[in-house]
Amino acid sequence: MTDLTTQSADPKDNEHFEDLGLDPCLLSALNAQHFHRPTPIQAAAIPLLLEERDLLAGAATGTGKTAAFVLPALQRLLDVPRPSRHPRVLILAPTRELAFQTHKVVKQLGHFMECPSMVITGGLAADRQLAQLKQPLDILVATPGRLLKLMADAFIDLSDLELVIIDEADRMLDMGQGPDVLALLEAIPRDFQAGCFSATLGGKGLKDFARQVLDAPEVLQLDAPNQQSQQVQQTLYLADSREHKRQLLLAILQDPTCQRALVFYNKKDRAMEEQAWLTSQGIDSLILHGDMIQAKRLQILKRFRQGQPPVLVATDVAARGLDVDNITHVVNADMPFRGDQYIHRIGRTGRGHQAGVAFSLIERHDIPNLQRIEYHLQQTLPTATIEGLEARFSRKDIDRRPKKTKKKKQSARSGKKKTTKKPKRSNKQ
C-alpha cells in the first residue's frame, strides 16, 4: 500500500515562472493574463508533475491550483509533440461549472500553442459532443458520469492517455463519483501519470481513494486543512427568528460597501423562497442551484460576473469552483453543516490580493453547526450587531451551550472491508 507522507508546499519567495522550466509560449500566455509569480501550490506542484511524478495535493479553490496542473499538461504536449485523434490528457472535475472553468484556463494558458481541447459534461447536446470527439484532441476536460457513459457506448477512446488529473477529489467522493472515477481509470489500457487535487487531505475516504489511483505519489499540503484566508473578515450576526435573519440580510446587502454578494442557503427550496423575498424587497438578485439545466446555469453565472445583478443566491453547488472576481461579500444565511463547507463558501471572497467580508447569520438552532465549524477552525468567530437589529441572546449564551458529542456505535457488520479493484498501473522507471 502506498505511503502518503505529507510535505508542505513552501516555495522560494523570489521564484518566477521562468524558474520552472516552462516554454516561452506558456510564459507569454501567463504574462497576457498578468500572472508573473507562481502561487505556492504552483511553485511546488509544477516541478513534480513535470518530472512525471504522481501527486496528491491539498489546495483550496482560489490558490491557483488549476494552473498548477494545466501548465505541466501543456508543457508535456510541447515537449513530446505528436498528432493524436484521442486525448493525451484527461482532467476530471466533479461539476459542470468547474469543468467549464477549467477548460477556460486551458484555452487561456494554451493560447499561443496548438492544443485542441474540449469539455464533456451532462446537460449539453450529445450530437455536438460526439462530433467534436471525431476531431483531433489533446486535452479532454470532463465530469466522470458523462465520460463513463460515452466510454460504455464506445464513443471515446482513452488508449492514448498519458496524464490524468482528478480535481476536487474530496468533492467527487462527497457526490458519490468515486466508483465512476475508478471505473474510468481501470478502463485505460496503458500506464499513465496521475495527479489528484483536493481542498483537504484529512479524510480516510480520500486517502483510501488516493491509494487506489496514485502510484507512490508525492504529497503536498498547501495549508492546514482548517486554514481560511486571512484576507476575509469574518463576523457573526445573531438572529431571534427567520424574519430577523431577513432584516439582517437586507441591511448587509443595502450597505454601500456591498458591491457583489454571494448568499448561501443549505436547501434549494429555502434558497428559492428567500430569493423571491429579496426581489420583493427591491434587491436585484438571481438564484443558482443544482437542478437547473446547464444553459441556464451558465447564463446566470455570466450575468453575475458582469454584476447584473450584484447578488447571487446559491446552494452549495456554487461553493466549489465558482470563478467570479471581485465578490466583496459572502453571507451564510444558513450556516453550513461542516467546517470544510464553511471554508469553501467564504473562499469565494478575499481572492488574490483583495479583501473580503463573510457574514454568518445565527439563530439558536444554528448553534450546533456554528460550534462544529469553530472547532474545525480552532477559533471563535467574532460577533457584531447592527443598530436596531440586536438579538435577545448573546455570544455568552452560545458559549454556555454544551457541545454535543457523538457516541460510537458498534457496527452490526461482520467487519469485512469492501475492496475495490485498483486500476492497472505499471511501475514507473
Order of alpha helices (4+ residues) and beta strands (2+ residues): beta-alpha-alpha-beta-alpha-beta-alpha-beta-alpha-beta-alpha-beta-alpha-alpha-beta-alpha-beta-beta-alpha-beta-alpha-beta-alpha-beta-beta-alpha-beta-alpha-beta-alpha
